[in-house]
Amino acid sequence: MAYSKRIPPIKLVLTIKEYNNLIGVLTENINNQEDKDIRELAELTKEKLLKYSIPRKKDENTIEIDVRLYVNESADIISQLLYNIGKKITEVNYYQVLLKVRDLFDESNLDDY
């Protein structure tokens, strides 16, 4: 059977600042997160980003970093960002807002029938 190279389907192109911010969030979660599973996931994700990301010169003054991800890795990064940002955002129960919006939406759709 022939060897087939599988390239992750998601391509994320980051500036140096964005890449540094992402690694910074993961480092923050590694150092300050109380949940062991979140810390371990942050460590694993950070290692992968540092090992497999590819710096590329776009033009003479611009450097981009290509990050290729599988779907589960993308979900891991999103969850890490959400864990980190949760400490910095004022508590607003957006779930209740969602329920109210859905109720209004459902009521307006009933009028169509």
Backbone bond lengths (Angstrom), bond angles and torsions (degrees), N, CA, C in turn:
res aa  C-N    CA-C-N  psi(-1)  N-CA   C-N-CA  omega(-1)  CA-C   N-CA-C  phi
1 M - - - 1.436 - - 1.533 108.51 -
2 A 1.303 116.01 133.81 1.457 121.34 -178.04 1.520 110.89 -75.43
3 Y 1.309 113.56 146.32 1.461 119.89 177.29 1.522 109.12 -75.78
4 S 1.304 116.99 130.97 1.462 119.51 176.73 1.525 109.16 -119.54
5 K 1.295 115.64 131.32 1.458 121.39 -179.95 1.517 108.05 -89.37
6 R 1.295 116.48 124.56 1.454 121.01 -179.03 1.521 109.25 -104.06
7 I 1.309 116.35 116.90 1.458 122.05 179.75 1.520 108.29 -92.69
8 P 1.330 117.13 131.75 1.462 119.19 178.60 1.530 110.60 -56.18
9 P 1.321 118.07 139.53 1.463 121.48 -171.56 1.529 115.46 -77.01
10 I 1.313 117.80 -18.73 1.465 120.06 -176.07 1.516 108.72 -101.23
11 K 1.326 114.42 127.12 1.459 119.89 178.16 1.525 108.27 -114.78
12 L 1.309 115.05 122.98 1.451 122.02 178.79 1.523 107.12 -115.57
13 V 1.336 116.70 123.33 1.456 121.29 179.03 1.523 107.66 -107.68
14 L 1.333 115.63 119.28 1.454 121.47 -175.06 1.524 111.52 -117.89
15 T 1.327 115.23 149.45 1.454 119.76 169.52 1.522 107.21 -77.51
16 I 1.303 116.05 170.44 1.460 119.34 177.87 1.529 110.05 -61.28
17 K 1.329 117.14 -41.97 1.464 120.90 -179.83 1.536 110.94 -62.65
18 E 1.332 117.34 -44.57 1.471 120.87 179.19 1.528 111.26 -63.08
19 Y 1.332 115.97 -42.62 1.467 121.00 178.81 1.531 109.94 -61.88
20 N 1.334 116.11 -45.85 1.462 120.54 178.97 1.528 111.03 -62.08
21 N 1.336 117.16 -40.30 1.462 120.86 177.94 1.523 111.18 -62.76
22 L 1.322 116.98 -43.17 1.464 121.21 -179.88 1.530 110.79 -63.42
23 I 1.324 116.89 -47.04 1.469 120.50 178.51 1.531 109.44 -64.27
24 G 1.328 117.02 -36.02 1.463 121.00 178.01 1.518 112.05 -63.50
25 V 1.320 117.17 -41.49 1.466 121.34 177.75 1.528 109.89 -62.63
26 L 1.317 116.53 -44.81 1.467 119.99 179.59 1.527 110.68 -62.96
27 T 1.333 117.24 -41.65 1.457 121.62 178.76 1.522 110.37 -63.40
28 E 1.325 116.52 -41.97 1.467 121.52 177.40 1.527 110.28 -59.77
29 N 1.332 117.22 -43.06 1.465 120.62 179.08 1.532 111.53 -67.36
30 I 1.315 116.98 -35.26 1.466 120.44 178.26 1.531 110.07 -65.10
31 N 1.314 115.75 -43.29 1.471 120.53 -173.43 1.525 114.11 -82.65
32 N 1.336 117.55 -29.81 1.460 119.00 -169.42 1.523 115.96 -123.02
33 Q 1.312 118.08 -2.30 1.457 119.97 -177.53 1.530 109.72 -81.86
34 E 1.319 116.86 133.93 1.460 121.24 -178.80 1.534 112.06 -78.08
35 D 1.324 116.68 -32.39 1.459 121.63 -177.68 1.535 110.24 -75.57
36 K 1.326 115.72 120.81 1.470 121.60 -177.06 1.527 111.66 -60.78
37 D 1.322 118.01 -40.52 1.467 121.37 -178.71 1.529 111.59 -64.07
38 I 1.317 116.54 -39.42 1.463 120.60 178.85 1.524 109.69 -66.61
39 R 1.327 116.99 -42.00 1.472 120.76 178.27 1.519 111.29 -61.16
40 E 1.328 116.40 -45.50 1.466 120.38 -178.72 1.527 111.30 -64.95
41 L 1.322 116.58 -41.15 1.469 120.44 177.90 1.527 110.58 -64.13
42 A 1.323 116.78 -40.11 1.463 120.68 177.97 1.533 110.79 -63.17
43 E 1.321 116.74 -41.54 1.466 121.11 178.56 1.524 111.43 -62.64
44 L 1.310 116.14 -47.76 1.459 121.27 -179.59 1.532 110.79 -61.95
45 T 1.316 116.55 -44.54 1.458 121.22 -179.23 1.523 110.81 -64.85
46 K 1.314 116.87 -42.89 1.463 120.78 178.97 1.522 110.82 -61.46
47 E 1.326 116.84 -44.96 1.467 120.91 178.58 1.524 111.30 -58.81
48 K 1.332 116.82 -44.30 1.465 120.45 179.55 1.521 111.75 -63.54
49 L 1.353 116.21 -43.11 1.460 119.80 -179.91 1.521 111.60 -63.88
50 L 1.329 117.16 -40.13 1.457 120.15 179.70 1.531 112.29 -71.51
51 K 1.303 116.30 -29.88 1.468 120.15 -177.54 1.526 113.32 -84.53
52 Y 1.333 117.28 -40.64 1.458 119.99 -169.52 1.530 115.59 -107.53
53 S 1.320 119.11 -7.54 1.463 120.35 178.44 1.528 109.23 -70.77
54 I 1.327 115.70 145.93 1.465 120.65 -175.25 1.526 110.01 -119.67
55 P 1.354 117.07 114.46 1.456 118.97 175.54 1.530 109.58 -74.76
56 R 1.331 115.70 141.54 1.463 120.01 -176.15 1.525 108.15 -143.51
57 K 1.321 115.60 137.31 1.456 120.59 177.39 1.519 108.55 -86.77
58 K 1.334 115.86 116.04 1.462 120.95 -179.91 1.525 110.12 -77.76
59 D 1.301 115.98 -49.00 1.458 122.09 172.19 1.522 106.81 -146.59
60 E 1.304 116.52 -168.03 1.459 119.37 -174.11 1.530 113.56 -61.39
61 N 1.330 117.65 -30.93 1.462 120.92 -175.78 1.521 114.52 -109.45
62 T 1.315 118.07 -3.18 1.457 120.23 -172.69 1.524 111.04 -123.39
63 I 1.318 114.73 127.21 1.463 121.03 174.23 1.514 107.88 -114.66
64 E 1.321 116.46 133.90 1.468 122.57 176.03 1.516 108.71 -118.85
65 I 1.293 115.47 157.66 1.454 121.41 176.67 1.515 107.88 -119.25
66 D 1.324 115.51 119.93 1.464 121.63 177.09 1.521 108.69 -88.04
67 V 1.316 115.00 126.16 1.459 121.70 177.80 1.522 106.69 -121.39
68 R 1.314 117.12 121.32 1.463 121.79 177.30 1.520 107.95 -103.83
69 L 1.339 115.16 132.49 1.453 120.90 -173.99 1.522 111.89 -134.37
70 Y 1.306 115.09 146.90 1.452 120.74 167.08 1.535 107.06 -84.32
71 V 1.303 116.81 164.85 1.465 120.96 -176.79 1.523 111.26 -58.16
72 N 1.316 117.62 -44.68 1.473 120.05 -178.98 1.526 111.52 -64.65
73 E 1.325 117.95 -33.88 1.463 120.90 177.78 1.533 110.44 -69.18
74 S 1.312 116.60 -37.30 1.464 120.77 175.88 1.527 110.28 -62.26
75 A 1.320 115.58 -44.11 1.467 120.21 178.09 1.529 110.71 -62.66
76 D 1.329 117.05 -38.21 1.463 120.96 177.97 1.531 111.06 -62.92
77 I 1.325 117.33 -42.72 1.460 121.09 179.51 1.523 110.27 -65.02
78 I 1.313 117.08 -43.21 1.468 120.34 178.74 1.525 110.31 -61.34
79 S 1.324 117.20 -44.08 1.468 119.43 179.78 1.527 110.92 -64.77
80 Q 1.327 117.89 -37.79 1.467 120.85 177.73 1.529 111.04 -63.72
81 L 1.327 116.47 -41.22 1.463 120.55 177.63 1.523 110.49 -63.37
82 L 1.329 116.43 -41.74 1.467 120.18 179.91 1.525 112.04 -66.62
83 Y 1.341 117.53 -39.27 1.464 120.28 177.38 1.521 109.61 -61.35
84 N 1.319 115.90 -43.17 1.456 120.54 -176.84 1.520 112.34 -69.83
85 I 1.297 116.30 -44.15 1.465 120.30 -176.52 1.524 111.69 -71.48
86 G 1.313 116.87 -24.22 1.461 121.17 -179.94 1.515 112.84 -58.58
87 K 1.314 117.92 -27.03 1.456 121.78 179.88 1.525 111.81 -77.64
88 K 1.321 117.37 -19.44 1.456 120.79 -171.22 1.519 114.64 -106.76
89 I 1.305 118.28 -7.99 1.465 121.70 -175.62 1.527 109.37 -103.22
90 T 1.323 115.71 139.68 1.452 119.60 175.73 1.520 109.42 -64.55
91 E 1.283 114.85 145.16 1.457 120.33 -177.56 1.528 111.56 -73.21
92 V 1.298 115.68 113.14 1.460 122.63 171.89 1.519 104.94 -129.22
93 N 1.303 117.26 132.16 1.445 120.26 -178.32 1.534 109.46 -83.25
94 Y 1.335 115.17 84.07 1.459 120.37 -178.51 1.528 111.77 -70.32
95 Y 1.313 116.58 -17.62 1.457 118.96 175.69 1.524 110.03 -63.74
96 Q 1.320 116.99 -41.87 1.465 120.61 177.56 1.529 110.52 -64.63
97 V 1.321 116.93 -38.09 1.470 120.95 176.45 1.527 109.35 -62.57
98 L 1.320 116.75 -43.54 1.468 121.51 178.25 1.524 110.80 -58.59
99 L 1.330 116.90 -45.34 1.460 120.05 -179.59 1.528 111.49 -61.29
100 K 1.329 116.91 -41.56 1.466 120.53 178.91 1.522 111.20 -65.19
101 V 1.332 116.79 -42.60 1.466 120.81 178.79 1.527 110.21 -63.51
102 R 1.320 116.21 -42.62 1.478 119.83 179.17 1.523 110.88 -63.24
103 D 1.339 117.39 -40.11 1.466 120.58 177.88 1.524 110.34 -61.45
104 L 1.307 116.41 -45.54 1.472 120.23 178.42 1.521 111.16 -62.79
105 F 1.319 115.78 -40.62 1.457 120.80 178.67 1.525 110.77 -64.00
106 D 1.309 116.25 -45.36 1.468 120.88 -179.94 1.524 110.77 -63.21
107 E 1.315 116.99 -41.78 1.478 120.49 178.73 1.519 111.39 -62.89
108 S 1.330 117.22 -41.06 1.465 119.76 -179.09 1.523 111.06 -70.31
109 N 1.327 117.98 -31.07 1.467 120.64 177.99 1.520 111.72 -73.55
110 L 1.330 117.83 -28.51 1.471 120.84 177.14 1.517 110.71 -65.53
111 D 1.316 117.69 -31.90 1.455 121.31 179.17 1.515 112.70 -65.25
112 D 1.330 116.44 -23.02 1.460 121.16 -179.07 1.520 113.13 -74.21
113 Y 1.335 117.26 -18.70 1.464 119.91 -175.85 1.494 112.74 -94.71
